[in-house]
Amino acid sequence: MIQAVAEDEERGALGMHYTSVPNILKVLNPCSRRPRARLEEAADNPRTLLNLRRRMSKIRVFDPACGSGNFLVIAYKEMREIEAEINKRRAEADRRTEFPSRNFRGIELARLSC
């Protein structure tokens, strides 16, 4: 959204570059392979699934140039997708997330005022 409303010259000067979802997934997919592999190994074992969910809840995602935060949002969605599958297998589909929002951090130097 920020990139859409900023002038081309301003975006270039401030280094505002939007990263598409497919490009974000190129970075995230290798990172999510291990949790997904462990999910498949766990099958329907409640204890193993619980341990995986706890381990994943400690993962921290940092974007040093977050801009609009798209990378952080996609990372959160990817992790929640795995967590939702864990909850489904543990018959806890309505369970609230264990991923604290503080585990997703970003820095953006440019502040636009409205």
NORGIKA-V340568 format. One line per field, one symbol per residue. psi: psi as a letter, one per 40 degrees, with the letter a starting at -180 (. if undefined). A space follows every 50 residues. Layout:
# NORGIKA-V340568
psi = ???
This chain:
# NORGIKA-V340568
psi = ddddeiiddddddefhhhhidddddddddddeddddddddddbfhddddd ddddddeehhhhhegebeeddddddddddddddddddddeffdeiiiehi deehiihhdhhhi.
